[in-house]
Amino acid sequence: MSAMDLSSAAFPVNTPKFWGDEKELVANCIETGWISSEGPAVKKFEAKLASKCGRRHAIACANGTAALDIAVKALQLGKGDEVILPSFCIISVITQVVRGGSVPVLVDSDSTFNMDVAQIRERLTPRTKAIICVHTYHFPVDMEPVLALVKERGIKVIEDAAEMIGQTCLGRPCGSFGDISTMSFYPNKHITTGEGGMVLCDAPDLAERCQQLRNLCFDPKKRRFVHEELGWNYRMTNLQAALGLGQLSHLEEAVSRKREIGRLYTKLLEGCPGLILPPDKNQKSESNIYWVYGVEVAPSVSCDADAVMKRLAAAKVGTRPFFWPMHEQPVFEPMGFFKGVEWKGGQSFPVAERIARRGFYIPSGLALEDHEVEEVARRIRKVMEEIVSADGGYSK
Ligand SMILES: Cc1ncc(COP(=O)(O)O)c(C=O)c1O
């Protein structure tokens, strides 16, 4: 968008970026006729991403939700097993846990919006079979205590790295921590294939199992179309993988641009009344990746995030609310997972409840240019000044 037409411009919450070389790679699929999941780009994309994450195997699939479904099923999480996960996450994380008959056991969030790993130990029982770690918005989960715990107890880890492609934790790439790790390539992710996902692991038997689950549980040892088990058609097309290959070769640039956008927002919004901005580093000095630029409406402001987002929509600034906690999801209410359960430390999720109501994120797409970030920040500051002054002024 040119600098001239910005005053009337609308800013969507996401604008994906294409680097140029994707076009030829996708055109090549059409020219050669390789468009389905059988095409060569799928294997290339898998190999390239596996190597980026230091994993032995990568299994491309239809989306990040599908990747999580495959992970849960491949680790044989089933009836009666307990799976610890954050309440504050996207519903994709819990879907197959519940469908497969396992019991979701929730932990609250910490100040980084990630799961509060200190609560995990309190939730352990002899039935605990896995922990799902979901790196959320800005920083990786504090993996060190999680890894120590699972080693001690022999439980499995699923790492959802959908939002942290290109992020590091303990000096290692996100996507390298889980018995199975997963990713999404939705257009708001650091690399996109339109829709798409990846399962990453090291164990060859797990990789084979994930490949089967992705492809209807066809069994290579059996006559075609004879099945011992039910799987899904969660395959990725060659067209998507070709796009992914083009995107993946620019991952470092994408991550560094995200950080530039994030830091520019912070510079421009510093001191903005009524808004709490995300820090650039966490307590372990890991850098915010700014997958999105997530903010909180300060407690002293009378209205919540919904009201602020409405005002920003009127100013043509696109936003998204934060996730809604799993323990407050209507769909789970009749299932009774989160009622009457007395964990040590109580059954309450004050942080998840607060950030769900006070948090939202602002235009964060990779294609945003600096002058657009400046205009968005100007409009946000104006809206917040109006809100806070209608509140009768305010001090943080
Ligand atoms: C952390 C996380 N996990 C899983 C998903 C689901 O991915 P998909 O939309 O590709 O199914 C998302 C989507 O945004 C996500 O943010």
The ligand as a Gaussian input file, in Angstrom:
#p B3LYP/6-31G(d) Opt

LIG

0 1
 C       -1.141000     -22.970000      18.258000
 C       -2.013000     -23.440000      17.146000
 N       -2.215000     -24.748000      16.993000
 C       -2.990000     -25.237000      16.007000
 C       -3.603000     -24.395000      15.111000
 C       -4.491000     -24.962000      14.064000
 O       -3.926000     -24.853000      12.807000
 P       -4.831000     -24.922000      11.499000
 O       -5.618000     -23.657000      11.436000
 O       -3.829000     -25.033000      10.404000
 O       -5.694000     -26.124000      11.613000
 C       -3.404000     -23.014000      15.215000
 C       -4.048000     -22.114000      14.254000
 O       -3.927000     -20.947000      14.210000
 C       -2.603000     -22.523000      16.261000
 O       -2.387000     -21.206000      16.427000

